[in-house]
Amino acid sequence: MANNEKPVSSELEQILSNSEIPCFQRPRRATWLELKTVFSLAAPAAVVYLLNNVVSMSTLILCGHLGNLQLASASLSNNGIQLFAFGLLLGMGSAVETLCGQAYGAQKYEMLGIYLQRSTIVLMATSIPLTLIYALSKPILVLLGESKEIASSAAIFAYGIIPQIFAYAANFPIQKFLQAQSIILPSAYISGGVLFVHLLMSWIAIYILHVGLLGASLVLSLSWWITVLAQFVYILKTKRCKATWGGFNLSQAFSGLWDFLKLSSGSAVMLCLEIWYFQILVLVSGLLKNAEIVLDSLSVCMTLTGWVYTFVLGFNAAASVRVSNELGAGHAKSAGFAVIIVTSSSFIVASIAAILVLVFRNSLSYIFTSGTRVAHAVTQLSPFLALSIILNGVQPVLSGVAVGCGWQTFIAYVNVGCYYLVGIPLGCVLGFTFDLGAKGIWSGMLGGTLIQTFILIWITVGTNWNKEVEKAKSRVEKWNNLN
């Protein structure tokens, strides 16, 4: 793509600004055009997130056939220790999402490759101290109250996924680099291919070579590195990245790293606070009476929420790409219109899922277990599950808008207030003081999410998109001067 070529998305701005088109036709034509763009981004992005999750899930399933101890150990390492590194590095990667998206919209194509290199350097450096958490996982888990047997077994799995940390550090900047250019479908194909290879390698390692937990976790790390290398080879070979990837440039890659770290830190805090929030719901609920039934029912509900959330993350990616590209291109009307379309689309999809949850509330748990007590508990929690799904249809998308605009640090403060000063304390009071159990804890935390969602809506509705265009222009110029 030549540097003087206008982005395809300018067609939307032309429709919205063309007074010759009748007023009643303008919104209809703009909506249809934007819907096609949004779903062409959201669908493959959702597939990428889903397949990446299945890679990790398949490892847990295969380890589970080795025994209960192996399943518990792999789950503890993968959903506990690994989740911390995943959230931190994915959050830091969203900084390059803002910069690359706006630079691409502004047709500063050569800057995208520099941002990719800077982000990779910052995330790789961050990964080094994270390895200490993995290396010291056994004493950490024992300190948190886990038995020595489970802690020792979980530590073995954790040692094998240390290379995965650095794969995350390389993958997320590459993923955001491609995403900013609306190149998502190739990543979906790569993820599908890697899943097939991962299943084959895991089966050989666990059942043929009998290498146990360490072998299973090493295969998981290798699969992530295959994903990284495949995407990077695509960048080198495809004509679509010819203008945005100019090769390695050490002098520019290592300049402005402190500013990049500060921007990345705000992004990391924003995402980590969201990821940890509902993990705390599960941890706190484990202190209730009949903890086993409570945790089993919450596990079912959280799994169902996670499935829907995977698809919502596709809209999150679409929101970030569309807003950042349009702001960078100076299209204020298109940016605001894109927010309306992507948020509405996600809300409709989430509402349909919530309705299905309520309709099938009495049979949902039987997908996972045959226990009638768990089924009854899930039925009781289904209204909370449905409301969570609806909120998750709006909140993550608006977070994607925040990333597209570069509001990460401000949203991090909002998350602290809504989640940790309102949601968790309120949930504990309702759950323990008023003896409402899991319903009380979940109600309080939903209250925090609801407040946060209203704040995001209020901020988004009140946004002056012309000013955001100017901010994007200043941001692009500022970071361009660091080159």
Secondary structure, 3 states (H helix, E strand, C coil): CCCCCCCCCHHHHHHHHCCCCCCCHHHHHHHHHHHHHHHHHHHHHHHHHHHHHHHHHHHHHHHHCCCHHHHHHHHHHHHHHHHHHHHHHHHHHHHHHHHHHHHHHCCCCHHHHHHHHHHHHHHHHHHHHHHHHHHCHHHHHHHCCCCHHHHHHHHHHHHHCHHHHHHHHHHHHHHHHHHHCCCCHHHHHHHHHHHHHHHHHHHHHHHHCCCHHHHHHHHHHHHHHHHHHHHHHHHHHCHHHCCCCCCCCHHHHCCCHHHHHHHHHHHHHHHHHHHHHHHHHHHHHCCCCCHHHHHHHHHHHHHHHHHHHHHHHHHHHHHHHHHHHHHHHCCHHHHHHHHHHHHHHHHHHHHHHHHHHHHCCCCHHHHCCCCHHHHHHHHHHHHHHHHHHHHHCCHHHHHHHHHHHCCHHHHHHHHHHHHHHHHHHHHHHHHHHCCCHHHHHHHHHHHHHHHHHHHHHHHHHCCCHHHHHHHHHHHHHHHHHCC
